[in-house]
Amino acid sequence: MPAGSNKKRDRQYEHIKDSALDSGKSEKRAKEIAARTVNKERARHGESKTASRSSTHDISSSPRGGQRSHSGSWGATKEQLYNEAKQRNVHGRSTMTKKQLADALGH
């Protein structure tokens, strides 16, 4: 369970992890999915010290339900692509369109 959590987040983490395990995910992947989801919810509710803009301004992870996962039909959002480009130090990313970002990242 992520550091700094409370009982509600502990229950949420366990529920998400169990659900992922039931759907056939490995233990490691189930823990990762649960931790990411709980961390995003903590950020959205002001329960964490730091939060990315996509964590606080994106739609909640529960109703979104993986709509924009990298393997989904919609693909990543422009903001998600931009954040990945920033991490990879892609030059000129601030003026790129969503398609240009995806191409630069090899998506």
NORMOBEL-V542428 format. One record per run of one state. SS is the DSSP state (hx for helix, st for strand, lp for the rest). FROM is the first residue (numbers start at 1). TO is the last residue. Records with the same first field share a line. If there is no record, write none. Layout:
SS=FROM-TO / FROM-TO
//
This chain:
lp=1-6 / 23-26 / 45-52 / 58-60 / 65-77 / 88-92 / 96-97 / 106-107
hx=7-22 / 27-44 / 53-57 / 61-64 / 78-87 / 93-95 / 98-105
//
